[in-house]
Amino acid sequence: MYEPIRTKSVHTMAAAPDFPHRSREEELDIRLAGQLTALLTVTDELRALAPREGQAPDAAGPDAAGPDGAAPDGVALTAAADRIAEQVARLSGHYPLRAEPTDGGDPSRIPALQQRAHTLAGNALAVATSRDDAAAMALAAERMAAHGAAAGVRDLASA
């Protein structure tokens, strides 16, 4: 009376795929490494615009200082960049490729770069928290506070 179904039903389970899937932890590792690499890039740009050790802060330009009048510290940014690179290497298995930013950039970009670094550090902190990575959380929170202070971002907890 009825003709038998000759094609597979769309409701049957698909066969196991040929490619391996990543676990949630692996996905979070990749995501955190990406956020930290982006933060490293912005930190390197800020480091290139920061006054060198022994150089007067106003030698980098009148707009190089943050809203509180403090100029970004090149030595502190170098140390932070090295620690970020170590975390990326720990997460991804290799050190990130880093291009040395050229000197002579526009110091008026510093506030925008500080804001971008603050945002990236916040993103990294969120991923590190969901991954429950204490070392990455501490680094991201420290960088978020440092870039937030330099960018003039108010702490919402104290507001």
Helices and strands as residue ranges (DSSP letters): H 24-49, G 57-60, H 74-92, G 107-109, H 110-131, H 134-151
